[in-house]
């Protein structure tokens, strides 16, 4: 598998992680575990930063036009 394909697969996995984090945040919102929402959103924020960096990396690969 090519580097581009591997990294694109990671981006796809991150998209799924974002969905699961949103579901988790919604699940605990308004419950006794509501304080976890802040932590979940903080994790999501850091992962989104990493996803943007990964996207730039993919775009900078030789022979890559856009992502």
C-alpha angles and dihedrals in degrees: 000000000000125000090245091054092047094050093044088053089053089053089052091050091050089054088056091047090053090054092049092048090052090050091049092050091050091048095057098035110115094011133104086271093056091121088071091068091076091051093047092051090048090054089048091051092054092046091050089054089051091048091053090050091048090049090054089048092052091049090052095054113114112265094018116127104185143329 
